[in-house]
Amino acid sequence: MGRAAARVHILKGVSLSVGSGEAVGLVGPSGSGKSTLLMIMAGLERPDSGVVSLDGRRIDAMGEDELARFRGARIGIVFQSFHLIPTLTALENVAVPLELLGRPDAFATAARELAAVGLGERLSHYPAQLSGGEQQRVALARALAPNPAILVADEPTGNLDEASGAQIVELMFALRRERGATLVLVTHDAALAARCDRTIRLRSGAVVEAAAIAAAAQ
């Protein structure tokens, strides 16, 4: 990543395959490349070399417009910092990506998704009127509204208290299981990583360990 003398190789020879419907946790120390790998998988960053395929499509070879459309329809993204638009209500925040996809049912679908995360009575509230846990619920509803094939989450509980974080984890795994979506998440939380089918440990930009986990706790 970067240019000329400032170029820094964040990831080094990473080869990773994630199965449809699988839940995978990316773990490792700060600076190990977890978030960069997640952003490349989500099409938000482009690799300098290599191939990134999703559903048989090479997203690394797509133009910006094609990639934006593909990402909007097939990839749901949950960030640590929520990334809600402060001047829009919860309903409008969830409806925006659906409107960009040309969905005529954008607001009806947004209302259903907010109800699914327990915010059916908070549709007209703005982000500043919501708690951190509620804001992350809105972000989760927004990510899942297009019914994506893959859900990626970057430290989804990192800005939440323990109780709110636990609620988000339960919701995220329950909704992912109901919809059959693939889940890839970055976390420092060992308990959250243990909810996944498999963990991938990175160090200094390389995969150093991949372990399957008994997923009975899901």
Number of C-alpha atoms within 10 A of each C-alpha: 14 10 7 7 6 8 9 10 12 16 20 11 10 12 10 11 8 13 9 14 17 17 25 26 28 25 25 22 13 12 13 19 23 28 19 21 22 20 18 15 22 24 22 13 14 19 16 11 8 10 12 20 13 19 10 7 11 12 23 21 13 13 9 12 9 12 18 16 13 18 19 19 21 20 24 25 25 23 21 17 17 20 14 21 14 12 11 15 20 31 27 23 24 30 25 18 19 22 14 12 15 10 14 10 11 21 18 11 20 28 22 16 25 24 16 14 19 15 20 16 10 18 18 13 15 19 22 12 14 15 12 19 20 21 21 28 27 32 26 27 31 28 26 27 22 23 18 21 21 27 24 24 24 21 19 25 26 15 16 18 11 11 10 17 19 16 14 21 15 14 17 20 17 13 17 22 16 8 14 16 23 20 25 24 25 26 23 16 13 10 10 19 21 18 21 24 19 21 23 19 19 23 17 17 20 17 22 12 12 16 12 12 15 12 12 8 8 12
